[in-house]
């Protein structure tokens, strides 16, 4: 039987300033945890503008904080046109702190950004630590190139703060695939708290098929949130114009694609008989599962979906403002899990068209002997996370803490 945890609570923080990756990862983990333990409830703090566009399981909910967007130059600005970044950050800090005080979580999980956007959760971390809450930092398999991440974290004194606050560091990938802290001088105390969970397996939601899903056999082009995906879509459309026989292609533009570029791409797609475009689908898993091949930029969630549904994939990673996608794509291509094409090569319509034509016949990730031998295809991240959570929440605790505060 599914174990029961009476009134156990987990609070998750997803800063969400660019794309949908952080919220989607938190949501996957939250759903796995409430499925593993009856009585457990999860609250996700999210900054994405479309947090409400996703479906959530019973006992999973979210708190929306004011949205901030990360620009292509790495700077941030408030999504509220007449509100300064400083005022927006102050509101976010207050909501995060008040949510933590009201929700009384047993575990607090931070996604990727150790101190939050501009340090917005440090005060909350200090408060929760004083209450005996388990504090967990969840990192992607790849963060960034060490020559970029190292100076950024040194400037913010991040590693010392991780050692001060966090009890456990989950790396959402298998050991040996990539070390997200490689090249950094990491305190031994931090290294000792690292646990590789394995990749997070994705499954098809138990609900109807999306109305706009074509019959199986299409190429799926996705850039996640789409904020910087216009160039890839333009390259795909140019390849179709060069070679109309590529076959059916479904392009998911993403909710953050700028309006002007969205209008241009929608107009161009109307002239291409084998190209269908949609702006967003909250069940992208089904679209990946039905595709004959996936073309993407190699973000964490897309990569997990490619592995989960065993789809041939062509990755065209971005290299600004971070090298995360390029590092992941290079490692995955080295293992034979995906094919990789630098963005500069896609500007040749003939070369890109040939790559798209060949994609459905490319080897699937499951054919990679090196990845299988290393255990990279286990995709057991949720199970490992659930085991950790169970160990903490089923252990004897001081039951009076929450009762005194309530």
C-alpha positions, 0 to 999 in steps of 0.5 A: 500500500502507498505509505501515509504521512499525516499532514506532511508538507513540502514547499518548493521554490521555482524562481521562473524568470526564463522559460518553463523548465523550473516549474515543469521540473518542480511539478513533476517532482511534486506529482511523484511525491503525492503519488508516493505518499498519501496525506502529503501535500506540496505547495509550489512558489512560482514566478511564471506568468502561466503557472495556472495553465498547467494541471495539478494533481490533488494535494499539489497547489501553487502560489504565484509571485510577481513575474520577473523576466530574464533578458537575453543579455542576462539582466532582469526586469519586472513583467509589470510595466509600471513596477520597478524591479526593486519593488517587484523583488520586495513583493516576491520576498514578502510573499515567499516569507509569508507563505513559508510561515503560514504553510509550515513545511517539513521540507523546503526544496529550492530549484536551481537558484541556491539563494533565489533571484537576487537572494530573495529566499535567503531570509526564508531559508534562515527562518526555516532552518531555525524551525528544523525544516529540511532544506534541499537544493535541487540542481540540473545535471548541467548548470553552466560552464565553470568559467562562467558559473564560478565567478558568478557564485564567487561574487555572491558567496554562494558555496559558503551559503549552500554549506550554511543552509542546505542539508542535501543537494539533489542533482537531477541526473545520474552520476557520471553523466555530468557534474554540475559543480565540476571546475568549482572549488567545492567545500567538502561539507557540500560535496558530502551532501550531494546525491545524484538522483538520476534523470526525471522520467516523464509519462503521458498524463492520464487524460484525453489526447490534445485536440491538435496532436497530428497522427503519429509520424510528425517531426516535433519542433520545441524550444520550451518557453520559446523566449529565444527560439525564433532562430530555430523556427526560422531555420526549420521553415527555411529548410521546408521551403528548400525541401517541401518533402521533409514531411509533416512538422509540428512547431510549438512556438512557446508562450514566451516567444516575443509577439512580433516574432510570433506573428512573423512565424505564424504568417510564414508557416501559413505558406508551408503546407507541411508545417503546423504551428501551435503556441502552447500545449500544457501536455507536451509529453504527448506530443513528444511521445507521438513524434517520429523525431524531436528537434529542440534546443536541449533544455533539461525537460525536453531532454528528459522527455526525449529519453523517456519516450525514446525519440530520435532527437536533433539538438540545436543548443543555445550558447547565450547567456549560458552554455548549459544546453551546449554542454548537455547536448555535447555529452548526450551526442558523445554517448549516442543519445541524440544528434547535435547541430551547432546553430550556425550550421542550421542557416544552410537550408540544404544541410538542415533539410538533410538533417531533418529528413534523416532524423526519423531513421536516426538511432533512438536513445535506447540503442546507446550501449554506453548510456545503458551500460552506465545506467543513464537510461534508468530515469529513476529520479522521482523514486530516489527523491521519494526515498529521501523524502520518506526517510526524513518524514517517517523518522521520529520528529518533534511533533510540537513545533507546528502545533505551537505555531498553528 
